[in-house]
Amino acid sequence: VGPHVTDTIVRYEVRGGAQTLLKARESEVLISGPAGTGKSLAALYKLHLACLNKPGIRCLIVRKTAVSLTSTTLVTYKKKVAAEALSAGIVHWYGGSQSEAASFIYDNGSVIVVGGMDKPERVLSSEYDLIFADEATQLTVTDWETLGTRLRNGLLSFQQQIAACNPDSPQHWIKQRADAGTVRMILSRHADNPAYVTADGKLTAQGRDYMAKLDAIHDAVLAQHR
């Protein structure tokens, strides 16, 4: 752990599927559930905490395209997961080069590489301990299996690739992989997200607003089919 970590306190209330994900050690894990349940947040925290506590490990955050990663997943990482560490100088951003992928570099030597499978030569040129694929339904099974071949850095007691998504059909490859027992599926619910639901099950103000938006979308879809 870097010299500034003891000066930085981050509070993350973990429950339900998120808590299960943090403890999971299987080589392939899927955290599945609708938008707003905190799937990506939990996976990002797992990588961040691992990097803080184990010097020298290498992790990867990946999506189908680098552009989609920058506008979504990395915003969550920078604003909700690593904001304090970035501010304290524990983590530094490296924008990448022609030969190297962009990455977050921890002062203890750990690294989180970021990129898209649209430029696989950058993200696949290294070996990792943890890989997080956000919105994994956009990946092909070949993408997923290829990422798995890079899980061989060996500095953690377990090597793991994590998928966060909500499989859109029983025929999707990741759901079939879960049904076959190759991937451990962890369910994520809105009650797992402390931003929306309190520990005693009550909606927060933000949660009431979010659920109202979901209800409006649901009603609009029903109206179209009447």
Disulfide bonds with the S-S distance in Angstrom:
none
